[in-house]
Amino acid sequence: MPNLDNAKKALRQSLVRAARNTQLTARVDFLRRSFRKLLADQKVTEAKALIADLNQALDKAVKKNVLKLNNASRVKSRAVKKLNQLLKK
């Protein structure tokens, strides 16, 4: 346990930030899994609706510095590419 007051505050802040980051990453992971399941079941209309939520969650995670910009961009790009492949069939 920290002894100094500023160390105690830093510990509190890190715990709050870790909880917030975990919540954001869990939301992104849940949306990614849901999107992949919809693609596997070939439910195009639901996948189109979900991709907007996924993009919003990724952008929010980047804004909060939970994910890096290129990581989120890569995920968005691959998701749109898979959706477009399903639409062409």
KASULGI-V217755 format. One record per pair of residues at least 4 apart in sequence whose ideal C-beta (glycine too) atoms are under 6 Angstrom apart, sorted by the first residue. I is the first residue (numbers start at 1). GAP is how many residues later the second one is. If there is no record, write none. Layout:
i:I gap:GAP
i:I gap:GAP
This chain:
i:2 gap:5
i:2 gap:6
i:2 gap:9
i:21 gap:45
i:24 gap:37
i:24 gap:42
i:27 gap:30
i:28 gap:29
i:28 gap:33
i:31 gap:22
i:31 gap:23
i:31 gap:26
i:34 gap:16
i:35 gap:15
i:35 gap:19
i:38 gap:5
i:38 gap:8
i:38 gap:9
i:39 gap:8
i:39 gap:43
i:39 gap:47
i:43 gap:4
i:44 gap:42
i:47 gap:36
i:51 gap:28
i:55 gap:21
i:58 gap:14
i:58 gap:18
i:61 gap:5
i:61 gap:6
i:62 gap:5
i:62 gap:7
i:62 gap:10
i:67 gap:4
i:67 gap:5
